[in-house]
Amino acid sequence: MEGINRNERVDYLFHTDLKIIQSDDLFPFSLDSVLLARFVYVPIQHGCLVDLCTGNGVIPFLLSQRTKGEITGIEIQPEVCHLAERGALANHLESRVRFICGDAKDLPEKIGRHSCDVVTCNPPYFNKQAARDLKLNPHLAIARHEILITLSDVLETAGKLLKQGGKFALVHRPERLVEILDGMRQEGMEPKRLQFVHPRMGKPANMVLVEGTRGGRPGITVLPPIAVYGPDGQYTEDVWPKK
């Protein structure tokens, strides 16, 4: 592939021919984004889908394999957003997947409140105590810590973007689950589906996937847990299904 800069590489996404452009200087995509893209409900034939804190575009690219709808990713770091834009061209998805460089909190006013069918987000997991990371690598600090956007901001933005009946899904840390569920309800989104992700069965969960419906009725379904690694140290079929 032409146009790859120093410290960049092209990887292929799980079980697809999709390319993702990554930089050693920026935050790479991780398994949590892949699991979120598989977990969320998406309309098949049409719809408006938005991915907040999109990074280099992994979630929009994966969602493009599940829906014919229009997908928008928003990323606040210009260098990272540029990787996503180049990735859309490399995957010939520029007609259906677009990226906006900007603050996710401003998106409802840019594209219209209550205009989206689906909103996804793999947000920063940790609080603002990121002084060490910020000194070492500001891109890493912004991706991992709530420096420019908080969980509360994400939930408020999703609530403003979604149509009645629209779906919001995110991946986060289990220790913040109560905060997530409470915040979703405050923003008019009823939690409907939940799934824990464990590094191995018998180990505590280190991720949780949550989906809610704007204006949905109370009642949540807890799906069977996902184990990332099996006894042999390889990915399980939950993560890497056999073809």
Residue frames relative to the residue before (quaternion, step in Angstrom):
aa qw qx qy qz dx dy dz
M 1.0000 0.0000 0.0000 0.0000 0.00 0.00 0.00
E 0.3854 -0.7398 0.5079 0.2149 3.57 -0.86 0.99
G 0.7800 0.4091 -0.2568 0.3977 3.52 -1.34 0.32
I 0.4492 0.6674 -0.4786 0.3518 3.59 1.15 0.43
N 0.3249 -0.7751 0.5184 0.1577 3.53 -0.78 1.07
R 0.6886 -0.4427 0.3636 0.4445 3.53 -1.31 0.14
N 0.8170 0.2019 -0.2043 0.5000 3.57 -1.04 0.87
E 0.6001 0.5214 -0.3834 0.4700 3.60 1.23 0.33
R 0.0469 -0.7733 0.6307 0.0445 3.52 -1.30 0.39
V 0.3304 -0.7078 0.5837 0.2217 3.56 -1.29 0.33
D 0.0650 -0.7848 0.6163 0.0071 3.57 -0.78 1.09
Y 0.3793 -0.6877 0.5632 0.2569 3.55 -1.31 0.32
L 0.4354 -0.7010 0.5057 0.2513 3.55 -1.01 0.86
F 0.7346 -0.4788 0.2825 0.3891 3.52 -1.21 0.73
H 0.8747 -0.0566 0.0304 0.4805 3.57 -0.86 1.03
T 0.6468 0.4585 -0.3454 0.5021 3.59 1.05 0.69
D 0.4731 -0.6227 0.5318 0.3250 3.52 -1.39 0.04
L 0.4098 0.7302 -0.4552 0.3028 3.56 1.28 0.20
K 0.2758 -0.7555 0.5761 0.1455 3.54 -1.02 0.88
I 0.0895 -0.7655 0.6346 0.0575 3.54 -1.14 0.68
I 0.2685 -0.7628 0.5689 0.1497 3.57 -0.77 1.03
Q 0.0347 -0.8143 0.5780 -0.0402 3.54 -0.72 1.12
S 0.2222 -0.7598 0.5975 0.1279 3.53 -1.23 0.52
D 0.5031 -0.6509 0.4799 0.3047 3.54 -1.01 0.78
D 0.6696 0.5044 -0.2952 0.4584 3.59 1.20 -0.44
L 0.7232 0.3821 -0.2137 0.5342 3.59 1.29 -0.31
F 0.6474 -0.5462 0.3685 0.3831 3.55 -1.29 0.38
P 0.2986 -0.7718 0.5270 0.1935 3.66 -0.58 1.05
F 0.5812 -0.5561 0.4369 0.4026 3.57 -1.24 0.31
S 0.1809 -0.7845 0.5863 0.0903 3.56 -1.21 0.49
L 0.7473 -0.4395 0.2746 0.4159 3.54 -1.32 0.24
D 0.5909 0.5972 -0.3831 0.3838 3.60 1.00 -0.66
S 0.6408 0.5169 -0.3269 0.4641 3.59 1.05 -0.72
V 0.6307 0.5324 -0.3272 0.4601 3.57 1.01 -0.81
L 0.6782 0.4922 -0.2915 0.4613 3.58 0.88 -0.93
L 0.6374 0.5205 -0.3325 0.4607 3.59 1.02 -0.74
A 0.6584 0.5135 -0.3124 0.4531 3.59 0.95 -0.86
R 0.6646 0.4751 -0.3035 0.4904 3.60 1.13 -0.53
F 0.6741 0.5533 -0.2792 0.4020 3.55 1.06 -0.85
V 0.6896 0.5341 -0.2979 0.3879 3.57 0.82 -1.02
Y 0.4734 -0.6164 0.5494 0.3070 3.55 -1.20 0.66
V 0.0316 0.7788 -0.6265 -0.0039 3.58 -1.05 0.74
P 0.4666 -0.6302 0.5269 0.3279 3.60 -1.11 0.62
I 0.4609 -0.7287 0.4360 0.2577 3.60 -0.86 0.91
Q 0.8031 0.3742 -0.1737 0.4299 3.58 0.68 -1.05
H 0.8092 -0.0171 0.0600 0.5843 3.61 1.02 -0.64
G 0.3785 0.7365 -0.5210 0.2072 3.54 -1.31 -0.08
C 0.3762 -0.6795 0.5842 0.2354 3.51 -1.38 0.32
L 0.0201 -0.8067 0.5889 -0.0456 3.57 -0.59 1.20
V 0.0939 -0.7939 0.6004 0.0190 3.57 -1.01 0.86
D 0.1278 -0.7638 0.6284 0.0737 3.55 -1.06 0.83
L 0.2428 -0.7770 0.5696 0.1135 3.56 -0.62 1.18
C 0.8195 0.1454 -0.1351 0.5375 3.59 -1.12 0.69
T 0.1163 0.8943 -0.4273 0.0641 3.54 1.09 0.85
G 0.3259 -0.7586 0.5143 0.2321 3.62 1.16 -0.33
N 0.7830 -0.3020 0.2254 0.4949 3.57 -0.90 -0.89
G 0.7071 -0.5561 0.2359 0.3675 3.55 1.17 0.64
V 0.3348 0.7899 -0.4796 0.1844 3.59 1.22 0.11
I 0.6836 0.4844 -0.3103 0.4491 3.62 0.85 -0.87
P 0.6608 0.4802 -0.3376 0.4677 3.67 0.80 -0.78
F 0.6452 0.5189 -0.3411 0.4451 3.61 0.93 -0.77
L 0.6782 0.4776 -0.2953 0.4741 3.59 0.90 -0.88
L 0.6457 0.5162 -0.3272 0.4577 3.61 0.98 -0.77
S 0.5906 0.5893 -0.3678 0.4107 3.59 1.10 -0.60
Q 0.6347 0.5218 -0.3282 0.4660 3.59 1.24 -0.36
R 0.7189 0.4398 -0.2276 0.4878 3.58 1.27 -0.34
T 0.7955 0.1945 -0.0884 0.5671 3.59 1.19 -0.39
K 0.3690 -0.6945 0.5692 0.2398 3.53 -1.28 0.48
G 0.4333 0.7171 -0.4438 0.3178 3.57 1.30 0.11
E 0.5532 -0.5863 0.4767 0.3508 3.53 -1.36 0.17
I 0.1518 -0.8132 0.5615 0.0212 3.55 -0.82 1.07
T 0.0796 -0.7820 0.6179 0.0192 3.54 -0.95 0.96
G 0.1090 -0.7659 0.6302 0.0662 3.54 -0.97 0.91
I 0.1250 -0.7874 0.5986 0.0776 3.57 -1.02 0.75
E 0.0018 0.7957 -0.6009 0.0755 3.54 -0.88 1.05
I 0.3927 -0.7700 0.4615 0.1998 3.57 -0.75 1.06
Q 0.6732 0.4742 -0.3005 0.4812 3.61 1.14 -0.50
P 0.4254 -0.7437 0.4452 0.2602 3.64 -0.44 1.14
E 0.6533 0.5250 -0.3307 0.4337 3.60 0.92 -0.83
V 0.6710 0.4827 -0.2888 0.4830 3.57 1.05 -0.79
C 0.6383 0.5266 -0.3238 0.4587 3.58 0.98 -0.84
H 0.6188 0.5484 -0.3442 0.4448 3.59 1.05 -0.72
L 0.6051 0.5370 -0.3547 0.4686 3.61 1.07 -0.66
A 0.6575 0.5128 -0.3082 0.4580 3.58 0.95 -0.90
E 0.6515 0.5159 -0.3173 0.4569 3.59 0.93 -0.88
R 0.6679 0.4789 -0.2998 0.4844 3.58 0.95 -0.82
G 0.6165 0.5478 -0.3375 0.4538 3.58 1.12 -0.65
A 0.6190 0.5380 -0.3414 0.4592 3.58 1.04 -0.75
L 0.6539 0.4985 -0.3076 0.4788 3.58 1.00 -0.80
A 0.6584 0.5224 -0.3107 0.4439 3.58 0.94 -0.90
N 0.7330 0.3960 -0.2177 0.5084 3.57 1.13 -0.70
H 0.4069 -0.7339 0.4493 0.3066 3.59 1.33 0.08
L 0.4493 0.6954 -0.4321 0.3576 3.54 1.04 0.87
E 0.3746 0.7800 -0.4560 0.2080 3.58 1.25 0.04
S 0.6237 0.5432 -0.3510 0.4392 3.62 1.18 -0.37
R 0.7799 0.3141 -0.1635 0.5160 3.61 1.17 -0.45
V 0.7579 0.2870 -0.1654 0.5619 3.57 1.17 -0.49
R 0.0176 0.7972 -0.6024 0.0365 3.56 -0.70 1.08
F 0.2339 -0.7674 0.5832 0.1277 3.53 -1.23 0.51
I 0.1866 -0.7567 0.6212 0.0815 3.51 -1.10 0.87
C 0.2551 -0.7326 0.6086 0.1667 3.56 -0.93 0.90
G 0.4750 0.6545 -0.4678 0.3566 3.55 -0.44 1.19
D 0.6528 -0.5009 0.4063 0.3972 3.52 -1.39 -0.04
A 0.4803 -0.6908 0.4621 0.2802 3.59 -0.70 1.07
K 0.6109 0.5817 -0.3516 0.4060 3.59 1.06 -0.68
D 0.6804 0.4823 -0.2845 0.4728 3.59 1.20 -0.48
L 0.4779 0.7321 -0.4124 0.2560 3.59 1.22 -0.31
P 0.6238 0.5503 -0.3793 0.4053 3.67 0.85 -0.72
E 0.6826 0.4657 -0.2931 0.4810 3.59 1.03 -0.70
K 0.6418 0.5356 -0.3241 0.4430 3.60 1.15 -0.55
I 0.8186 0.2348 -0.1082 0.5129 3.59 0.83 -0.92
G 0.6291 -0.5557 0.3269 0.4342 3.59 1.26 -0.10
R 0.4463 -0.6897 0.5084 0.2580 3.54 -0.90 0.95
H 0.8554 0.0993 -0.1033 0.4977 3.53 -1.18 0.74
S 0.4384 0.7036 -0.4373 0.3486 3.55 1.01 0.93
C 0.6831 0.5197 -0.2632 0.4404 3.60 1.27 -0.20
D 0.4080 -0.7044 0.5331 0.2304 3.54 -1.15 0.72
V 0.7998 0.0756 0.0054 0.5955 3.58 1.08 -0.78
V 0.0239 -0.7559 0.6540 0.0189 3.55 -1.09 0.82
T 0.0655 -0.7831 0.6181 0.0211 3.56 -0.94 0.93
C 0.0416 0.7975 -0.6018 0.0052 3.55 -1.24 0.36
N 0.0881 -0.7043 0.7011 0.0685 3.50 -1.17 0.84
P 0.0750 -0.8729 0.4818 0.0147 3.56 0.27 1.30
P 0.6528 -0.4239 0.4035 0.4809 3.57 -1.29 -0.07
Y 0.3813 -0.7733 0.4704 0.1878 3.57 -0.84 0.98
F 0.7925 0.3802 -0.1380 0.4564 3.54 0.99 -0.89
N 0.6087 -0.5867 0.3919 0.3629 3.55 -1.21 0.49
K 0.7476 -0.4685 0.2715 0.3847 3.56 -1.32 0.05
Q 0.5043 0.6551 -0.4400 0.3507 3.62 1.17 -0.08
A 0.2958 0.7863 -0.4658 0.2780 3.52 0.53 1.28
A 0.2130 0.8279 -0.5036 0.1248 3.58 1.18 0.44
R 0.6668 0.5027 -0.3142 0.4515 3.58 0.91 -0.85
D 0.6705 0.4860 -0.2970 0.4754 3.58 0.88 -0.92
L 0.6397 0.5473 -0.3308 0.4265 3.57 0.98 -0.86
K 0.6633 0.4894 -0.2998 0.4802 3.57 1.05 -0.77
L 0.6984 0.4749 -0.2783 0.4574 3.57 0.97 -0.84
N 0.7828 -0.1326 0.1426 0.5910 3.58 0.88 -0.96
P 0.2916 -0.7957 0.5004 0.1773 3.61 -0.17 1.21
H 0.6054 0.5576 -0.3659 0.4344 3.62 1.06 -0.63
L 0.6497 0.5074 -0.3006 0.4796 3.56 1.02 -0.86
A 0.6507 0.5313 -0.3161 0.4409 3.56 0.94 -0.90
I 0.6737 0.4936 -0.2966 0.4631 3.59 0.92 -0.90
A 0.6638 0.5095 -0.3054 0.4543 3.59 1.02 -0.77
R 0.7669 0.3981 -0.1921 0.4653 3.58 0.98 -0.82
H 0.7901 0.3124 -0.1306 0.5110 3.59 1.06 -0.72
E 0.5368 -0.6521 0.4469 0.2949 3.56 -1.16 0.68
I 0.1385 0.8165 -0.5375 0.1589 3.54 0.65 1.18
L 0.8073 0.2296 -0.0910 0.5360 3.58 0.89 -0.99
I 0.7863 0.0695 -0.0578 0.6112 3.60 1.24 -0.30
T 0.2498 -0.7705 0.5728 0.1262 3.55 -1.03 0.84
L 0.6773 -0.4520 0.3736 0.4443 3.55 -1.31 0.14
S 0.6351 0.5311 -0.3256 0.4567 3.57 0.97 -0.81
D 0.6345 0.5262 -0.3232 0.4649 3.58 1.01 -0.81
V 0.6466 0.5303 -0.3148 0.4490 3.57 0.95 -0.92
L 0.6875 0.4840 -0.2854 0.4600 3.58 0.85 -0.96
E 0.6446 0.5115 -0.3225 0.4678 3.58 0.97 -0.80
T 0.6601 0.5100 -0.3063 0.4587 3.59 0.95 -0.90
A 0.6468 0.5147 -0.3199 0.4631 3.58 0.93 -0.86
G 0.6516 0.5249 -0.3153 0.4476 3.57 0.94 -0.87
K 0.6687 0.4917 -0.2962 0.4726 3.58 1.06 -0.72
L 0.6867 0.5078 -0.2819 0.4372 3.59 1.06 -0.72
L 0.6971 0.5403 -0.2856 0.3750 3.57 0.93 -0.90
K 0.4471 -0.6225 0.5789 0.2782 3.50 -1.27 0.67
Q 0.6183 -0.4773 0.4395 0.4436 3.56 -1.28 0.14
G 0.7918 0.2379 -0.2092 0.5222 3.57 -0.75 1.06
G 0.4982 0.6623 -0.4230 0.3664 3.59 1.27 -0.07
K 0.4155 -0.7282 0.5064 0.2017 3.55 -1.22 0.58
F 0.0915 -0.7563 0.6453 0.0569 3.53 -1.13 0.78
A 0.0284 0.8005 -0.5972 0.0408 3.57 -0.88 0.94
L 0.0380 0.7859 -0.6165 0.0277 3.54 -1.08 0.77
V 0.2853 -0.6961 0.6250 0.2085 3.49 -1.40 0.26
H 0.0839 0.8041 -0.5786 0.1074 3.57 -0.90 0.89
R 0.6424 -0.4990 0.4124 0.4101 3.53 -1.34 -0.26
P 0.5574 -0.6412 0.4031 0.3401 3.64 -0.90 0.82
E 0.6241 0.5661 -0.3560 0.4041 3.59 1.03 -0.67
R 0.7063 0.4180 -0.2665 0.5054 3.59 1.21 -0.23
L 0.3244 0.7949 -0.4682 0.2089 3.57 1.29 0.23
V 0.6490 0.5105 -0.3348 0.4539 3.61 0.87 -0.85
E 0.6386 0.5239 -0.3136 0.4683 3.56 1.01 -0.85
I 0.6439 0.5259 -0.3141 0.4584 3.59 1.01 -0.83
L 0.7032 0.4728 -0.2792 0.4517 3.57 0.74 -1.05
D 0.6583 0.4997 -0.3067 0.4721 3.57 0.95 -0.87
G 0.6791 0.5007 -0.2918 0.4505 3.58 0.94 -0.91
M 0.6123 0.5445 -0.3531 0.4515 3.58 1.02 -0.70
R 0.6725 0.4925 -0.3019 0.4626 3.56 0.88 -0.90
Q 0.6247 0.5420 -0.3409 0.4470 3.58 1.02 -0.74
E 0.7315 0.3996 -0.2176 0.5079 3.58 1.14 -0.67
G 0.6258 -0.6031 0.3181 0.3787 3.58 1.23 0.44
M 0.5914 0.5469 -0.3725 0.4609 3.59 1.24 0.36
E 0.2507 -0.7845 0.5524 0.1291 3.57 -0.64 1.11
P 0.4144 -0.7036 0.5126 0.2655 3.63 -0.71 1.02
K 0.0925 -0.8407 0.5335 -0.0049 3.58 -0.74 1.09
R 0.7994 0.1026 -0.0401 0.5906 3.62 1.07 -0.66
L 0.0145 -0.7954 0.6043 -0.0447 3.54 -1.03 0.88
Q 0.0486 0.7958 -0.6014 0.0513 3.58 -1.00 0.81
F 0.2829 -0.7635 0.5616 0.1474 3.55 -0.83 1.03
V 0.2096 -0.7572 0.6098 0.1041 3.55 -1.16 0.74
H 0.1226 -0.8023 0.5840 0.0165 3.56 -0.76 1.14
P 0.5207 -0.6211 0.4615 0.3607 3.62 -0.97 0.66
R 0.7500 -0.0811 0.0545 0.6542 3.57 1.18 -0.76
M 0.5654 -0.5667 0.4497 0.3962 3.57 -1.11 0.47
G 0.7269 0.3551 -0.3028 0.5037 3.54 -0.92 0.94
K 0.6616 0.4376 -0.2975 0.5313 3.58 1.31 -0.20
P 0.5834 -0.5811 0.4167 0.3851 3.62 -1.08 0.57
A 0.5679 -0.5886 0.4526 0.3551 3.55 -1.14 0.63
N 0.1553 -0.7901 0.5848 0.0979 3.57 -1.06 0.73
M 0.7429 0.2047 -0.1913 0.6079 3.57 1.34 0.15
V 0.0762 -0.7645 0.6345 0.0845 3.52 -1.29 0.39
L 0.2363 -0.7427 0.6153 0.1182 3.54 -1.08 0.89
V 0.0135 -0.8021 0.5957 -0.0404 3.57 -0.81 1.00
E 0.0344 -0.7776 0.6276 0.0177 3.56 -1.05 0.85
G 0.0494 -0.7995 0.5985 0.0097 3.54 -1.01 0.84
T 0.3321 -0.7225 0.5761 0.1891 3.53 -1.32 0.37
R 0.4259 -0.6852 0.5222 0.2763 3.56 -0.86 0.93
G 0.8353 0.1040 -0.1195 0.5264 3.56 -0.69 1.14
G 0.3925 0.7458 -0.4629 0.2747 3.59 1.24 0.31
R 0.5479 -0.5939 0.4745 0.3493 3.55 -1.30 0.33
P 0.5905 -0.5727 0.4194 0.3839 3.62 -1.10 0.52
G 0.5311 0.5983 -0.4818 0.3575 3.53 -1.15 0.69
I 0.0304 -0.8250 0.5630 -0.0397 3.55 -0.56 1.19
T 0.2589 -0.7408 0.6022 0.1466 3.56 -1.13 0.76
V 0.1966 -0.7595 0.6103 0.1095 3.58 -0.83 1.02
L 0.2868 -0.7925 0.5224 0.1295 3.56 -0.48 1.24
P 0.6436 -0.5007 0.3811 0.4357 3.62 -1.17 0.33
P 0.5339 -0.6541 0.4264 0.3245 3.60 -0.97 0.76
I 0.3605 -0.6883 0.5878 0.2253 3.52 -1.33 0.48
A 0.1493 -0.7392 0.6486 0.1031 3.56 -1.02 0.85
V 0.3875 -0.7476 0.4906 0.2244 3.59 -0.72 1.04
Y 0.8089 0.1556 -0.0566 0.5642 3.59 0.84 -0.99
G 0.3583 -0.7194 0.5584 0.2055 3.53 -1.11 0.77
P 0.7478 -0.3910 0.2843 0.4550 3.60 -1.30 -0.04
D 0.6726 0.4994 -0.2900 0.4627 3.59 1.17 -0.56
G 0.5367 -0.6492 0.3891 0.3729 3.57 1.29 0.02
Q 0.5910 0.5517 -0.3658 0.4609 3.59 1.29 0.09
Y 0.6488 -0.4959 0.3961 0.4198 3.54 -1.29 0.34
T 0.4146 -0.6808 0.5431 0.2640 3.55 -1.07 0.75
E 0.6617 -0.4937 0.3793 0.4178 3.57 -1.31 0.11
D 0.5198 0.6133 -0.4206 0.4204 3.60 1.23 -0.29
V 0.7460 0.3784 -0.1843 0.5160 3.55 1.09 -0.80
W 0.8032 0.1187 -0.0092 0.5837 3.57 0.89 -0.98
P 0.1330 -0.8348 0.5283 0.0791 3.61 0.34 1.20
K 0.4782 -0.6405 0.5152 0.3094 3.53 -1.13 0.67
K 0.4371 -0.6937 0.5076 0.2648 3.54 -1.00 0.84
